[in-house]
Amino acid sequence: MQFTAAVLRGPDTPFTIEDVTLADEPGPGEVLVRIAGGGLCRTDLAVRRSDGRSPLPAVLGHEGSGVVERSGGGTDLAAGDHVVLSFDSCGSCPHCRGAAPAYCESFAALNLFGGRESAPRLTDTAGAALAPRWFGQSSFAAYALVEARNAVRVDRSLPLELLGPLGCGFLTGAGAVLHTFAAGPGDTLVVLGVGAVGLAAVMAAGAAGITTVAVDRHPQRLALAERFGALPLPLPADAAGGGGLSERIRRLTDGGARYALDTTASPALINDTLRALRPTGTLGLVARLHTPLALEPGTLDRGRSLRHICEGDAVPALLIPRLLRLWQAGRFPFDQLIRTYPLADINRAERDCDEGRVVKPVLIPAAPRG
């Protein structure tokens, strides 16, 4: 079948809207999904800096939502079901069987390199292969062919075009708070960087009754965090480190935070925040480090710990419905972070994201022809 998609052909080129061809029908355990909307995530844009590790040209997009068009059988999903798409996993390794699909032994191959493909499934008008199934989806397109295991059925009354970011960015921030930390009333949390992931963590913390400090350089994002219940802590734009960040966090958290979530990958901020944790406190990293992280003396003393968190340690089929219930109750207002764009305006959405004019762009494909 033919449809339109946003194609990234090189690290320094804009996205182009092109006709593409999908060679296969859904096989057993797969579904074809007509995309209603897809979140634009920093991970999609990181392909530009991957030094060729992620193959190009490619159709990216990994926060899709849409309607099941066809099923290949072997699944309880049927045509007409509304679904949110999440990351791919093998379903059979020890981590998948242990309810930790984000740590699937084949995660990199399946989500970054099209590891299920034995022959090109997605091609351009010249017949050349396009890297498909980015994070199991490639949802910057009118359609996506996905493993049914990674499609979470949702109620048809919900605003489907807005739900895609629940499959990754919002899942990651909220899951870190609710699953990794399992934090609750009386706990204290510091969130370093309040973009889409950080603000999802702030909203989840508010829903769980956690005292939260939001740290950022951007007044507009701090204002959003404050609206969602966090204590704003501005970071000077010219500060190489935290500018007394440890002391300020300790003052706001009555002696030190129990948990911290870093979305900045800044070694200086990570060290400052580790020093602001209570004994046995935990700092979780969700951003990929691009420079060595040298821990300063004393930062891990007194039982403090540091760990990486992938996809919020979540089982999407469990956490996504939970977040939707919180949204319906007015306790996880993720829709307030979203601005929609036509898929054809993906380059404008990327610029707005890079320049901080939008927290979470969501791209809406044109209606299929015919």
N, C-alpha and C positions, 0 to 999 in steps of 0.2 A: 504494500500500500504506500501511497505517496502523501506527504503532508509537509508543513513548514516547520522549521526549527531554527534556532539561533546557533550558528557554528562559529567556534573559535579556531582559526586556522594557524595562528602563531602567537608567541608570547607578547609581541609588540603590536599586534593588529587589532582593530575593533572586531566585535562580533558582527557577523553578516547573517541576514535573514535569507534562508535558502530553502528550496524544495529538496527533500530527502526521501529515500525509499527504504522501507522496512521490509526485509526479505521474508521473514518468517511469521507465521501465525503463532499464537500462544501454544506452547506444549504443555504436557502434564505439569501441574503445579504452578503454571504461569497465568497471568491475566494481561490483557491489553486494556490500558486505561486512557480515556480521553482527558487530557489535562485541563483543569479549570483554573489553576494558578500555581505558580512556583516561586518560592522565596529565593532571592539572590543573597548568597552567603559569602563571607570572607574566604571560606575554603574554596569556593568556585574561582574566586579571583586569584587565589594563591597559585593556581596552575600557571599563571604568568611568570611566577618566580620559582618554578619547580626544576629548572635546569634540565628539562627534557625528560624527567622521571615520569611525568604524566603525559601520555601520548597525545599528540595533536596531528591533524585537526580532530576536533571532538565536539560533540553535543554535551554540554555540561548541564548542571541543574540537579539538586538532590534534596529539595524541599517541596516536592510536588504533592498536589491533591487533585482528585478528579473522579470520574465515573467509569466503572468497569463496562467496557464495550463487549468483550468476549472473554471466555474462560477456556483454558485448555483441559479442564477436568482435574480431578484429584484435589479439589479445594472446595470450601464451602462458600466462596465468593461467586456471585452470579451477576449477569448483565444487569445494569441499573444500580448496583450497589455504589454508594459513595465511600471513598477511601482516602486516607492520608498515607503517603508513601514515606518509608524510612530507609535506613541503610541496609545493605545486603549482608548476609551471613550464610555459612554453609549448612547450619542446622544439625550437624552431626559430630563436630569436634567436641572435646571435653568441655570447652568453655560454653559453646552453644547449648550442649545438654545440661550444663550447670546454670542455666538462666543468666549467662553473661555474654550475649551475642556480640556486644561491642568489642570483645576481646577474642573474637573468632580467629582461629589460627590462619584463616585465609582472608582476613579482613582487607589487607592491602591489595591483594590480587583482585578480589571481587569488587572493591569499591573504587579503586584508583586506576586499575589497568585492564578492566574488562575481562576478568579471569575466567568467565564461563564460556567465552566465545571460541569455537573451533574454526569458524568461517565468518566472514564479514556479514553482519546482520543489517547494518545501517550504512548506506552509501549516498553519495551526492549525485548530481545530475550527470556527471561524467563516469559514474560507476566506481569511483574511488571510495575506499573504505573510510568511514568516520569512526573514531573511537566511541563505542556505545556504552550504555549502562553505567554511566558515572554514578557511583554510589548505588548501583543497582537500578538506576532510573533513566538518567539523561532526560530530565523533565523540562528543559528549556525548549519545548516542542509542543506540537498539538497532541501527540500521543506518546505513550511510553509503554514498553513491554517489560514487565517486572515479575519477580517471584512473588507468588501470592502470600508467602510467609511474611513478606516485608510490606504488605498493604493492610492497613488497619481500618476495618469498617467503622463508619461513623453515621450518626443519625442524619437523615436526609433533610431535616429542618434547619441544620446548621449552615452558616455562610461558607460553603465549600471552598470558594476561591481564596479565602483567607487562611485556611487551615494548614497549608503546606509547611510553614516554619515550625509547627509542632513536631515535625519528623526529624529535626536536627537541632537548629540553633536554640529554640525555646526548650526543647527536650533536654539539651545539654545543661543549660543553666539551672532549670528547675530540678532536673534529676540529680545534679550535684548536691543540691540542698536537701531534697527529700529522700534520696536513695543513698548516695555516698556518705553524706554526713548524718543522715537520718536525724536532722536537727528538729527541735521543737521548742515549745514555750520555755522561756528562761535562758535559752542559748543566745550567744552573740556571734555575729557573722560580719566579716569585712569583705566587700566585693571591690576588687581592683579593676577598674575599667567598666563603665556601664554603657556598653553598646548593646546589641541584641541579646547576647548570651548573659551579660552581666545584669541587664534589666529583668530578664526572665528569672534569674536567681533572686533578685530583689523582690519581685512579685511573689515568687514561691515562698520566700522567707516571711513576707507579710501575711500570706495565707496560713502559715504555720505558727505565727505568733512569735517570731524571732526578732530580736533587736538587731538592726542591720546598719552598718556604716558603708556608704558608697563613696568611693574615691575616684576622682576623674579630673582632667584638666579643663573639660568643656562645661561651661555654666548651663547650657541648655540640657545636656544629659543629666547633670546633677539635679536640675529642676524636675526632670521626669522622675528620677529616683526618689526625690523627696515627695512627689505626688503619690508614689506607690508605697510610702511609709518609711523610707530610709533616712538616716541622718546624713546630710551631705558634707563631704570633707574635700574641699578644693585642693588640688595639687598645683603648685606654681608651675607655669608653663616653662620657666627657665631653670627649674630645679633638676640637677643631674640625678640626685637621689630623691628621698622623700621630703626633705626640708623639715625634719623633726616629725616625720610621719609616725614613727613608733610611739612617741610620747602622746601625740594627738589622738591616736587610736586608743591607747590605754585610758586616756581621760574620758573618751566617749563610751567606753565599754566597761567602766567600773573596774579598771585594773588589767584588762587584757581580753582579747577575743577568744572564743572557744574554737571558731572555724574561720578560715579565710579562703576566698576563691579568687585566683588570679587569671585575668583574661588578657593581660598586657605582654607577657613574656619579657618583662623588664627585670634583669637580675638585681638592680638596685632596689626596686620596689619590693621584690620578693624577699630580699634579705631584711629590709626594714619591717615588713609585715610579719615575718617569722619572729622577729624580736618582740613584736607586740602581742603574740599569742600567750594565752595562759599556759601553765604546765599541762602537758599531754594534749595541747592544741594541735590542730591539723590544718595545713594549707594544701589546697588542691590546685593543680595546674590544668587548664584546659587549652591554652594556646600553645602552639608549637614553638619551642625555643630555637632561635636562629643564631644565638651566640652562646658560648660556654656559660654555665651557671656555676660560679665559684661561691660556695657558701662561706660566709664570714664566721669567725670563731664565736661560739655561743649561740648561734641561731637555732641549733637543734638540741640544745641542752634541755634538761628537765622534761624529757618525754615528748617533746614536740616532734611532729612528723611531716613529711613532704611526700606527696604522691601525684601522679598524673591521673586524670579522669577522662575517659573517652565516652562520648555520647551520654554523659550523665549516668553511667552505669545502668542504663535503663533497659527494660524489656518494652519496646515501643507499644506492643499490644496492650500492656497494662498501664503505662504512664500516660499515653495520649488520651485515653478515655478519662483518666483521673483529672488531667489538666482541663479537659473540656467541661467536666462537672464543676470544677472551680470557676471557670469562666462563666458558666451559666448562673453561678451563684454570686457573680460580681467580685470574685476574689482573685482572679488571674486575668486582668484585662489586656491580654496580649494584642488585641485588635488596635489598641491605641498606639502601638509602635509601628503600624503598617501603613505604607503608602503604595497604592497600586499604579502600575504602568502597563501599557500594551507591550507585549513581547517585542514588537518592532522597535520599541524605545529602550531596549536593553542597555545600549551604550550610555544613554542619558541617566538611566538608573545606576549604572556603575559609577559615573562621575559624581552623582549626588551622594552615593554611599561613601566614596573616597573622601569627599569634601565635607562630610558630616551633616549634610542637609536632610538626611533620612536615616532612621534607625534600621528599618527592615523593608527594603523594596520587595514587592510581590509582582511578578510578571504574569499578565493575562494573555494567553494565546488568542489569536483571531478565531472566530468560528470556522470549523472545517468546511471546505468547499463542497458543494453538492449535498 
